[in-house]
Amino acid sequence: MTDDKTRVLPQTQVPDPQRPRQARKRRRRRMSRGQRFILTVLTLLVLFAALAVGAVFLAEFQMDDLGTFDSLASGEGTYLVVGTDSRENLPDDLEGKFGDFAGARADVIMLMQVASDEVQLLSIPRDLRVEIPGHGVNKVNAAYAFGGPELLVETVSRETGIRINHYLEVDFGGFAGIVDALGGIELDFPAPARDLKSGLEVEEAGTQVVDGATALAYARSRSYEELRDGEWQSTGGGDIARTGRQREVLLEIIDRASSPGGIIRSPLVLQQVTANLRGDSTVTPLRLLKTAWRFRSADETKAITLPVVGHNEGGVSYVVRDEPAATAVLEAFAAGDPLPED
C-alpha cells in the first residue's frame, strides 16, 4: 500500500531532467552537420577577406607612388602601361641576358581599357616617330629618357588623341616576380622555341605553364626562332611581332590573376604586384583590384598594334603611322568603340 499523499506516476510520466538537454544537444548536432559545409565556407571567406584587407593595407606602403601628373586626364578608365628595361631587379637566372647599362628606357608602351564590354589593348611601337614636346622629332620611347613618365604620357596622348587617366610602370625583374607570384602563366608554343639573345629556351611544343623568367624572355624576344623539320628557323616580325607576344603575356597575367586560383593567391599576388609597380597617385591597390575585376567581367578581349610602316629619315630607322588604318584604330579606342580587326 501507498500513502494517500504519495502518488506514483506511471513510468512514462516520470520527468527526466536530462532529457530536454539531451534533445537540445541532438538538435544542435543535427544542425551542425547539415550546415557544416556552409559554415566552413563562410569561415574561409572571412579569413580570406581579412588576409586580403591586410594585404591591401600592406600594399599601400609598398607601392611606389610617382605623384600627380599634369599630363593625365581627369576621370578613370584608360591606363598607359609601360615596361622599362631597367636591369636593377633582374632575377639571378636572367642576369646578363639583356645587356648591361645604367638607367631605364620605355621598352613596352601599351594603352589599356575596358570599353564596349571588351578589354582593349593597344600597343604603341617604341620606334614610332613622334614630336616630343620640348625635344623635337624622335622615337616615342625617347620621351621616357628625356622627361620620365610624365613626358611619356604627354607625348603618347598628343600623338594618339587619347585621354590617359592612369600610369603604370614595371621593370624586367618586377615583371618576372609577378608571374612567379601567380604560380606561372600558360603560353602556347606551336613548336620548340628559342631566342639566344633573350635567353628563351622551350624544349617542347604545346601549351605549358611557364615561370617568370621564361615569360619575360618570351615577351622580350626579338630574335624568336622555332624548331621546324630539325632546323631552327626565324619567324621574323621584329619589334611588331614582339608587341604581340607582350600583349599575350599581359592578357595571361590578367586572366590568371582573376581566376579562382589567382584569387586564392591574391594576398601574395597583390603584395608582389604593388611591390614591383610604380604608378601615379590615382593608382591604388584597390583600384587595381577593381580594374582586374572589370577585365574578368568583360565579354571579350581585343588586342591590336597601332598600324605602322617602316620609315628612314636622316639615317635613322623609325616606324610611322599607316594611314588610314592607324587613325581608324585610334578613333575607335578614344571613343570606346569596338576596335577594328588587326
C-alpha positions in Angstrom: 0.0 0.0 0.0 1.0 3.5 -0.5 0.4 6.6 1.4 -2.6 8.5 0.0 -0.4 11.6 -0.1 2.2 9.8 -2.2 1.3 9.3 -5.8 3.3 7.1 -8.0 3.4 8.4 -11.5 3.4 5.9 -14.4 6.9 5.4 -15.7 6.3 7.2 -18.9 5.4 10.3 -16.9 8.4 10.4 -14.7 10.3 13.6 -15.5 13.8 13.1 -16.7 15.9 16.2 -16.0 18.5 15.1 -18.5 16.1 14.6 -21.5 15.5 18.2 -22.6 19.2 19.0 -22.5 20.0 15.8 -24.5 17.3 16.6 -27.0 18.7 20.1 -27.4 22.1 18.6 -27.9 20.9 16.3 -30.6 19.1 19.1 -32.4 22.3 21.2 -32.3 24.4 18.3 -33.6 21.9 17.7 -36.5 22.1 21.4 -37.4 25.8 21.5 -37.3 26.1 18.5 -39.6 23.6 20.0 -42.0 25.3 23.4 -42.1 28.9 22.3 -41.7 29.9 22.9 -45.3 28.3 26.4 -45.3 29.9 27.3 -42.0 33.3 26.1 -43.3 33.0 28.2 -46.5 31.9 31.3 -44.5 34.8 30.9 -42.1 37.2 30.6 -45.0 35.7 33.6 -46.7 36.0 35.7 -43.6 39.6 34.5 -43.1 40.4 35.3 -46.8 38.8 38.7 -46.5 40.9 39.5 -43.5 44.0 38.4 -45.3 43.1 40.4 -48.4 42.4 43.5 -46.4 45.6 43.1 -44.6 47.4 42.7 -47.9 45.8 45.9 -49.3 46.9 47.9 -46.3 50.4 46.5 -46.6 50.4 47.1 -50.4 49.6 50.8 -49.8 53.0 51.1 -48.1 54.8 49.1 -50.8 53.7 50.7 -54.0 56.0 53.3 -55.4 53.9 56.5 -55.9 55.1 58.7 -58.6 52.9 61.6 -57.6 50.4 63.7 -59.6 50.9 64.1 -63.4 49.6 67.3 -65.0 49.6 65.4 -68.3 47.0 62.9 -67.1 43.3 63.5 -67.8 40.7 63.5 -65.0 38.4 60.5 -64.6 39.2 56.9 -64.8 39.4 54.0 -67.3 42.4 54.3 -69.6 45.9 53.2 -68.5 49.2 53.8 -70.1 51.2 50.7 -69.2 54.9 50.9 -69.6 57.5 48.1 -69.2 61.0 49.5 -68.7 64.3 47.8 -69.5 65.9 48.6 -66.1 68.4 45.9 -65.2 68.2 46.6 -61.4 65.9 43.9 -60.2 66.6 41.1 -62.7 66.3 37.5 -61.2 69.5 35.6 -61.0 68.7 33.3 -63.9 68.3 36.3 -66.2 71.4 38.3 -65.2 73.5 39.2 -68.3 70.7 38.2 -70.8 69.7 41.8 -71.7 73.0 43.7 -71.7 74.3 46.0 -69.0 73.7 49.7 -68.8 72.5 52.2 -66.3 69.1 53.8 -66.2 65.9 52.6 -67.9 64.1 53.1 -71.2 60.4 52.5 -72.1 60.6 49.1 -73.8 56.8 48.3 -73.7 54.2 51.0 -74.3 50.6 50.0 -74.2 47.2 51.6 -73.8 44.7 49.6 -71.8 41.0 50.0 -71.0 37.6 48.2 -70.8 35.0 49.6 -73.2 32.1 48.2 -75.2 32.2 45.1 -73.0 35.7 44.2 -74.2 39.2 44.5 -72.8 41.1 46.7 -75.3 44.9 46.7 -75.5 46.6 49.0 -78.0 50.4 48.5 -78.4 52.4 51.6 -79.4 55.6 50.5 -81.2 58.6 52.0 -79.3 60.2 53.2 -82.6 57.2 55.3 -83.6 58.2 58.6 -85.0 56.7 61.4 -82.9 57.1 65.0 -81.9 58.2 65.1 -78.2 57.3 68.4 -76.5 60.4 70.4 -76.0 62.7 67.9 -77.7 61.6 67.7 -81.3 61.3 64.6 -83.5 62.4 61.3 -82.1 61.2 57.8 -81.3 58.4 57.6 -78.8 60.3 55.7 -76.2 62.9 58.6 -76.1 60.3 60.7 -74.3 60.8 58.5 -71.2 64.5 59.1 -71.3 64.1 62.8 -71.7 61.4 63.5 -69.1 60.3 60.3 -67.4 56.8 59.0 -67.1 55.0 62.4 -67.2 56.6 63.4 -70.6 55.9 60.0 -72.0 52.2 60.3 -71.0 52.0 63.8 -72.6 53.7 62.6 -75.8 51.5 59.5 -76.3 48.4 61.4 -75.5 49.2 64.2 -78.1 50.2 61.7 -80.7 47.2 59.4 -80.4 44.5 61.9 -79.3 43.6 59.5 -76.4 42.9 60.8 -72.9 45.0 58.9 -70.5 43.8 58.6 -66.9 46.4 56.4 -65.1 50.0 55.4 -65.5 51.6 52.1 -64.5 55.2 51.0 -64.9 57.0 47.7 -64.2 60.6 46.8 -64.8 62.1 43.4 -66.0 62.6 42.0 -62.6 59.2 43.0 -61.3 57.5 41.5 -64.3 59.1 38.1 -63.6 58.2 38.3 -59.9 54.6 38.9 -60.6 54.4 35.9 -62.9 56.0 33.7 -60.2 53.6 35.0 -57.5 50.8 33.8 -59.7 52.3 30.3 -60.0 53.2 30.9 -63.6 51.1 31.6 -66.7 50.0 29.4 -69.6 51.6 30.0 -73.0 51.1 28.0 -76.2 54.1 27.1 -78.3 53.4 25.6 -81.8 56.9 24.3 -81.8 60.0 24.2 -79.6 61.3 27.8 -79.5 64.3 29.8 -78.5 65.9 33.2 -78.6 69.6 33.2 -78.0 69.6 36.9 -77.1 66.7 37.0 -74.6 67.5 33.5 -73.1 64.3 31.9 -74.2 64.5 28.1 -74.3 61.4 26.0 -74.8 62.2 22.3 -75.5 58.7 21.0 -76.3 55.7 22.2 -78.3 52.2 22.7 -76.7 50.5 24.6 -74.0 52.5 24.8 -70.8 52.8 26.7 -67.6 56.0 28.9 -67.6 57.7 30.7 -64.8 58.6 34.4 -64.6 62.0 34.1 -66.2 60.6 32.2 -69.3 57.6 34.6 -69.6 60.0 37.5 -69.5 62.3 36.0 -72.1 59.3 35.3 -74.3 57.9 38.8 -74.0 61.4 40.3 -74.7 62.2 38.1 -77.7 63.2 40.0 -80.9 65.0 37.1 -82.5 62.4 34.4 -82.0 63.1 31.0 -83.6 61.1 27.8 -83.9 62.5 24.3 -84.5 60.9 23.1 -87.7 61.9 19.9 -89.6 65.0 19.6 -87.4 66.2 23.2 -88.1 65.9 26.4 -86.2 64.0 28.9 -88.3 63.4 32.6 -87.6 59.7 33.6 -87.5 60.5 37.2 -88.4 58.3 40.1 -87.4 60.9 42.0 -85.3 59.5 44.5 -82.9 55.9 44.3 -84.2 55.8 40.6 -83.5 57.3 41.2 -80.1 54.5 43.6 -79.2 52.0 40.7 -79.9 53.9 38.5 -77.5 53.9 41.2 -74.9 50.1 41.6 -75.2 49.7 37.8 -75.0 51.7 37.7 -71.8 49.8 40.6 -70.2 46.5 39.0 -71.0 47.6 35.7 -69.5 48.7 37.6 -66.3 45.3 39.3 -66.1 43.4 36.0 -66.7 45.5 34.1 -64.2 45.2 36.9 -61.5 41.4 36.9 -61.8 40.9 33.1 -61.9 39.9 31.2 -58.8 43.5 30.1 -58.3 44.6 33.7 -58.6 42.0 34.9 -56.1 43.2 32.3 -53.6 46.8 33.6 -54.1 45.6 37.3 -54.2 47.2 38.5 -50.9 50.6 37.2 -52.1 50.0 38.4 -55.7 48.8 41.8 -54.6 51.9 42.3 -52.5 54.1 41.2 -55.3 52.3 43.3 -57.9 52.4 46.5 -55.8 56.0 46.0 -54.7 57.0 45.9 -58.3 54.8 48.6 -59.7 55.2 52.3 -60.0 52.1 54.4 -60.6 50.8 57.9 -60.5 48.8 58.9 -57.4 45.5 57.7 -58.8 46.6 54.1 -58.9 46.0 52.3 -55.6 45.8 48.6 -54.8 42.0 48.8 -54.5 41.8 50.5 -57.9 43.9 47.7 -59.4 41.6 45.1 -57.9 38.6 46.9 -59.3 40.3 47.1 -62.7 41.1 43.4 -62.7 37.5 42.6 -61.8 36.3 44.7 -64.8 38.7 42.8 -67.0 37.4 39.5 -65.8 33.8 40.5 -66.3 34.3 41.7 -69.9 32.8 39.7 -72.7 35.9 39.5 -74.9 39.4 40.8 -75.4 40.7 42.7 -78.3 44.5 43.3 -78.6 45.9 45.3 -81.5 49.1 47.0 -82.5 48.9 50.5 -84.0 49.2 50.0 -87.8 52.7 51.3 -88.9 55.1 51.1 -91.8 58.9 51.4 -91.9 60.4 54.8 -92.4 64.0 56.1 -92.7 64.8 59.7 -92.0 68.3 61.2 -91.8 69.8 57.7 -91.4 67.5 56.8 -88.5 65.1 54.0 -88.8 61.6 54.7 -87.5 58.1 53.4 -88.0 55.3 55.8 -88.9 51.5 55.5 -88.8 50.0 53.6 -91.6 47.0 55.6 -92.7 44.1 55.5 -92.8 44.1 52.3 -90.7 46.0 53.9 -87.8 43.5 56.8 -87.5 40.6 54.3 -87.5 42.1 52.4 -84.7 42.9 55.5 -82.6 39.5 57.0 -83.1 37.7 53.7 -82.1 39.9 53.4 -79.0 39.4 57.0 -78.0 35.6 56.7 -78.4 35.4 53.4 -76.6 34.0 51.7 -79.7 34.9 48.1 -80.7 38.4 48.0 -82.2 38.8 47.1 -85.9 40.4 43.9 -86.9 44.2 43.9 -86.7 
